[in-house]
Amino acid sequence: MKKLLLLLGLIALISCRKTYILPQTPTVDVLNIPSSVGIKLQSPFVTTEVLMNVKLETAGTVTIKIFDIANRVVSKETTYVNSGDNILKVYTNALPPSAYRIALFDINDRQLGITDFNKL
């Protein structure tokens, strides 16, 4: 009798347990660049930082420049990137709220891509 009560109690505990099913959300690759060269930001609205995809056909040194609304360079960084997609983090803490343009240049200062963002 005790075994039967124990078995019924165990079944009751298992059947009352909550089951959590995580919703299936579609994966959106917001950083995907369909062309062979370019840049793309995770979001056009930025607070402190934003992810950026830099895509090149060949590995090499690139310069990333941020321009203000008057087209003056307010930030400049040179870095080495691999061929294909490169996910970089851009920090925007030092920038005052405004509209900006971010551009990618090769070692010969040839523009490879450009996009805009707003610092909130």
PyRosetta script that sets phi, psi and omega in degrees:
from pyrosetta import init, pose_from_sequence

init()
pose = pose_from_sequence("MKKLLLLLGLIALISCRKTYILPQTPTVDVLNIPSSVGIKLQSPFVTTEVLMNVKLETAGTVTIKIFDIANRVVSKETTYVNSGDNILKVYTNALPPSAYRIALFDINDRQLGITDFNKL")
pose.set_psi(1, -43.1)
pose.set_omega(1, 179.2)
pose.set_phi(2, -60.9)
pose.set_psi(2, -39.2)
pose.set_omega(2, -180.0)
pose.set_phi(3, -65.3)
pose.set_psi(3, -37.0)
pose.set_omega(3, 179.4)
pose.set_phi(4, -67.2)
pose.set_psi(4, -43.5)
pose.set_omega(4, 177.7)
pose.set_phi(5, -64.4)
pose.set_psi(5, -40.7)
pose.set_omega(5, 178.2)
pose.set_phi(6, -63.5)
pose.set_psi(6, -42.6)
pose.set_omega(6, 178.7)
pose.set_phi(7, -64.7)
pose.set_psi(7, -43.5)
pose.set_omega(7, 177.6)
pose.set_phi(8, -63.9)
pose.set_psi(8, -40.1)
pose.set_omega(8, 177.8)
pose.set_phi(9, -64.1)
pose.set_psi(9, -41.5)
pose.set_omega(9, 178.3)
pose.set_phi(10, -65.0)
pose.set_psi(10, -41.6)
pose.set_omega(10, 177.9)
pose.set_phi(11, -63.7)
pose.set_psi(11, -41.0)
pose.set_omega(11, 179.2)
pose.set_phi(12, -63.3)
pose.set_psi(12, -41.3)
pose.set_omega(12, 179.1)
pose.set_phi(13, -65.4)
pose.set_psi(13, -42.9)
pose.set_omega(13, -178.8)
pose.set_phi(14, -67.4)
pose.set_psi(14, -39.8)
pose.set_omega(14, -177.6)
pose.set_phi(15, -73.3)
pose.set_psi(15, -21.9)
pose.set_omega(15, 179.9)
pose.set_phi(16, -88.7)
pose.set_psi(16, -6.5)
pose.set_omega(16, -178.3)
pose.set_phi(17, -68.9)
pose.set_psi(17, 136.0)
pose.set_omega(17, 178.6)
pose.set_phi(18, -75.7)
pose.set_psi(18, 139.7)
pose.set_omega(18, 175.5)
pose.set_phi(19, -109.3)
pose.set_psi(19, 124.6)
pose.set_omega(19, 179.6)
pose.set_phi(20, -100.9)
pose.set_psi(20, 122.6)
pose.set_omega(20, 176.5)
pose.set_phi(21, -112.1)
pose.set_psi(21, 117.9)
pose.set_omega(21, 179.6)
pose.set_phi(22, -74.5)
pose.set_psi(22, 135.9)
pose.set_omega(22, 179.9)
pose.set_phi(23, -66.2)
pose.set_psi(23, 142.5)
pose.set_omega(23, 178.3)
pose.set_phi(24, -85.7)
pose.set_psi(24, 103.9)
pose.set_omega(24, 178.8)
pose.set_phi(25, -100.2)
pose.set_psi(25, 136.3)
pose.set_omega(25, 179.6)
pose.set_phi(26, -65.4)
pose.set_psi(26, 139.2)
pose.set_omega(26, 177.9)
pose.set_phi(27, -79.3)
pose.set_psi(27, 120.1)
pose.set_omega(27, 179.7)
pose.set_phi(28, -108.1)
pose.set_psi(28, 118.9)
pose.set_omega(28, -179.7)
pose.set_phi(29, -92.7)
pose.set_psi(29, 85.3)
pose.set_omega(29, -176.1)
pose.set_phi(30, -71.7)
pose.set_psi(30, -13.9)
pose.set_omega(30, -178.5)
pose.set_phi(31, -99.7)
pose.set_psi(31, 8.6)
pose.set_omega(31, -179.0)
pose.set_phi(32, -71.2)
pose.set_psi(32, 132.5)
pose.set_omega(32, 177.3)
pose.set_phi(33, -115.0)
pose.set_psi(33, 114.8)
pose.set_omega(33, -177.4)
pose.set_phi(34, -71.0)
pose.set_psi(34, -28.3)
pose.set_omega(34, -179.9)
pose.set_phi(35, -82.0)
pose.set_psi(35, 173.7)
pose.set_omega(35, -176.7)
pose.set_phi(36, -83.2)
pose.set_psi(36, -16.0)
pose.set_omega(36, -179.6)
pose.set_phi(37, -140.9)
pose.set_psi(37, 141.2)
pose.set_omega(37, 174.8)
pose.set_phi(38, 156.0)
pose.set_psi(38, -177.0)
pose.set_omega(38, 175.4)
pose.set_phi(39, -132.4)
pose.set_psi(39, 152.6)
pose.set_omega(39, 177.4)
pose.set_phi(40, -151.0)
pose.set_psi(40, 131.9)
pose.set_omega(40, 178.4)
pose.set_phi(41, -90.4)
pose.set_psi(41, 152.6)
pose.set_omega(41, 177.6)
pose.set_phi(42, -64.2)
pose.set_psi(42, -35.9)
pose.set_omega(42, -179.0)
pose.set_phi(43, -152.6)
pose.set_psi(43, 146.1)
pose.set_omega(43, 176.7)
pose.set_phi(44, -79.1)
pose.set_psi(44, -7.2)
pose.set_omega(44, 179.1)
pose.set_phi(45, -114.8)
pose.set_psi(45, 121.8)
pose.set_omega(45, -169.1)
pose.set_phi(46, -125.6)
pose.set_psi(46, 144.3)
pose.set_omega(46, 173.4)
pose.set_phi(47, -111.8)
pose.set_psi(47, -76.2)
pose.set_omega(47, -177.1)
pose.set_phi(48, -109.1)
pose.set_psi(48, -27.7)
pose.set_omega(48, -179.0)
pose.set_phi(49, -160.3)
pose.set_psi(49, 161.8)
pose.set_omega(49, 178.6)
pose.set_phi(50, -151.6)
pose.set_psi(50, 145.6)
pose.set_omega(50, 174.8)
pose.set_phi(51, -83.6)
pose.set_psi(51, 145.6)
pose.set_omega(51, -179.1)
pose.set_phi(52, -137.7)
pose.set_psi(52, 137.1)
pose.set_omega(52, 174.5)
pose.set_phi(53, -99.4)
pose.set_psi(53, 126.3)
pose.set_omega(53, 175.0)
pose.set_phi(54, -113.5)
pose.set_psi(54, 120.1)
pose.set_omega(54, -176.5)
pose.set_phi(55, -119.1)
pose.set_psi(55, 127.8)
pose.set_omega(55, 179.6)
pose.set_phi(56, -130.9)
pose.set_psi(56, 155.3)
pose.set_omega(56, 175.9)
pose.set_phi(57, -76.7)
pose.set_psi(57, -35.7)
pose.set_omega(57, 178.7)
pose.set_phi(58, -129.6)
pose.set_psi(58, 151.7)
pose.set_omega(58, 178.6)
pose.set_phi(59, -67.6)
pose.set_psi(59, 150.9)
pose.set_omega(59, 177.7)
pose.set_phi(60, 170.2)
pose.set_psi(60, -178.7)
pose.set_omega(60, 179.4)
pose.set_phi(61, -87.8)
pose.set_psi(61, 132.5)
pose.set_omega(61, 178.2)
pose.set_phi(62, -128.7)
pose.set_psi(62, 159.1)
pose.set_omega(62, 175.3)
pose.set_phi(63, -117.7)
pose.set_psi(63, 131.2)
pose.set_omega(63, 177.3)
pose.set_phi(64, -108.0)
pose.set_psi(64, 121.2)
pose.set_omega(64, -179.2)
pose.set_phi(65, -118.6)
pose.set_psi(65, 138.7)
pose.set_omega(65, 173.7)
pose.set_phi(66, -111.0)
pose.set_psi(66, 127.4)
pose.set_omega(66, -179.4)
pose.set_phi(67, -109.3)
pose.set_psi(67, 142.8)
pose.set_omega(67, 174.9)
pose.set_phi(68, -84.0)
pose.set_psi(68, -174.1)
pose.set_omega(68, -176.0)
pose.set_phi(69, -67.0)
pose.set_psi(69, -22.2)
pose.set_omega(69, 177.3)
pose.set_phi(70, -91.0)
pose.set_psi(70, 9.6)
pose.set_omega(70, 179.0)
pose.set_phi(71, 66.2)
pose.set_psi(71, 27.7)
pose.set_omega(71, 174.2)
pose.set_phi(72, -95.1)
pose.set_psi(72, 141.8)
pose.set_omega(72, 177.9)
pose.set_phi(73, -73.1)
pose.set_psi(73, 119.9)
pose.set_omega(73, 179.3)
pose.set_phi(74, -107.2)
pose.set_psi(74, -13.1)
pose.set_omega(74, 177.5)
pose.set_phi(75, -155.4)
pose.set_psi(75, 142.6)
pose.set_omega(75, -178.1)
pose.set_phi(76, -148.8)
pose.set_psi(76, 131.6)
pose.set_omega(76, 178.6)
pose.set_phi(77, -143.4)
pose.set_psi(77, 135.8)
pose.set_omega(77, 176.6)
pose.set_phi(78, -107.7)
pose.set_psi(78, 134.4)
pose.set_omega(78, -178.0)
pose.set_phi(79, -148.2)
pose.set_psi(79, 161.5)
pose.set_omega(79, 176.8)
pose.set_phi(80, -97.6)
pose.set_psi(80, 133.1)
pose.set_omega(80, 177.8)
pose.set_phi(81, -127.5)
pose.set_psi(81, 152.7)
pose.set_omega(81, 178.0)
pose.set_phi(82, -83.9)
pose.set_psi(82, 167.4)
pose.set_omega(82, 174.2)
pose.set_phi(83, -69.9)
pose.set_psi(83, 149.8)
pose.set_omega(83, -177.2)
pose.set_phi(84, 87.8)
pose.set_psi(84, -153.7)
pose.set_omega(84, -176.3)
pose.set_phi(85, -80.6)
pose.set_psi(85, 137.7)
pose.set_omega(85, 176.4)
pose.set_phi(86, -134.5)
pose.set_psi(86, 115.3)
pose.set_omega(86, 180.0)
pose.set_phi(87, -91.2)
pose.set_psi(87, 118.5)
pose.set_omega(87, -179.0)
pose.set_phi(88, -118.9)
pose.set_psi(88, 153.0)
pose.set_omega(88, 176.1)
pose.set_phi(89, -105.0)
pose.set_psi(89, 128.0)
pose.set_omega(89, 178.9)
pose.set_phi(90, -106.8)
pose.set_psi(90, 122.2)
pose.set_omega(90, 179.2)
pose.set_phi(91, -93.4)
pose.set_psi(91, 131.3)
pose.set_omega(91, -176.8)
pose.set_phi(92, -123.7)
pose.set_psi(92, 19.9)
pose.set_omega(92, -179.7)
pose.set_phi(93, -57.4)
pose.set_psi(93, -40.5)
pose.set_omega(93, -173.7)
pose.set_phi(94, -77.6)
pose.set_psi(94, -11.4)
pose.set_omega(94, -177.5)
pose.set_phi(95, -85.5)
pose.set_psi(95, 134.7)
pose.set_omega(95, 174.4)
pose.set_phi(96, -73.7)
pose.set_psi(96, 156.9)
pose.set_omega(96, 178.4)
pose.set_phi(97, -57.9)
pose.set_psi(97, 125.9)
pose.set_omega(97, -179.3)
pose.set_phi(98, -179.7)
pose.set_psi(98, -177.6)
pose.set_omega(98, 174.4)
pose.set_phi(99, -94.1)
pose.set_psi(99, 141.4)
pose.set_omega(99, -178.2)
pose.set_phi(100, -137.9)
pose.set_psi(100, 163.8)
pose.set_omega(100, 175.1)
pose.set_phi(101, -127.0)
pose.set_psi(101, 133.8)
pose.set_omega(101, 178.3)
pose.set_phi(102, -118.0)
pose.set_psi(102, 132.9)
pose.set_omega(102, -174.3)
pose.set_phi(103, -132.0)
pose.set_psi(103, 153.1)
pose.set_omega(103, -179.9)
pose.set_phi(104, -115.4)
pose.set_psi(104, 130.0)
pose.set_omega(104, -178.4)
pose.set_phi(105, -127.2)
pose.set_psi(105, 145.5)
pose.set_omega(105, 175.7)
pose.set_phi(106, -83.5)
pose.set_psi(106, -175.9)
pose.set_omega(106, -176.0)
pose.set_phi(107, -64.7)
pose.set_psi(107, -22.3)
pose.set_omega(107, 178.3)
pose.set_phi(108, -94.1)
pose.set_psi(108, 14.1)
pose.set_omega(108, -179.9)
pose.set_phi(109, 63.3)
pose.set_psi(109, 28.5)
pose.set_omega(109, 174.7)
pose.set_phi(110, -89.9)
pose.set_psi(110, 128.2)
pose.set_omega(110, -177.8)
pose.set_phi(111, -70.6)
pose.set_psi(111, 127.4)
pose.set_omega(111, -178.7)
pose.set_phi(112, -103.7)
pose.set_psi(112, -21.7)
pose.set_omega(112, -179.1)
pose.set_phi(113, -174.4)
pose.set_psi(113, 156.2)
pose.set_omega(113, -179.5)
pose.set_phi(114, -152.8)
pose.set_psi(114, 145.0)
pose.set_omega(114, 176.2)
pose.set_phi(115, -153.5)
pose.set_psi(115, 163.1)
pose.set_omega(115, -177.5)
pose.set_phi(116, -109.4)
pose.set_psi(116, 156.1)
pose.set_omega(116, 172.5)
pose.set_phi(117, -151.9)
pose.set_psi(117, 161.3)
pose.set_omega(117, 178.3)
pose.set_phi(118, -116.7)
pose.set_psi(118, 126.0)
pose.set_omega(118, 176.2)
pose.set_phi(119, -87.7)
pose.set_psi(119, 119.9)
pose.set_omega(119, -179.9)
pose.set_phi(120, -89.1)
pose.dump_pdb("model.pdb")
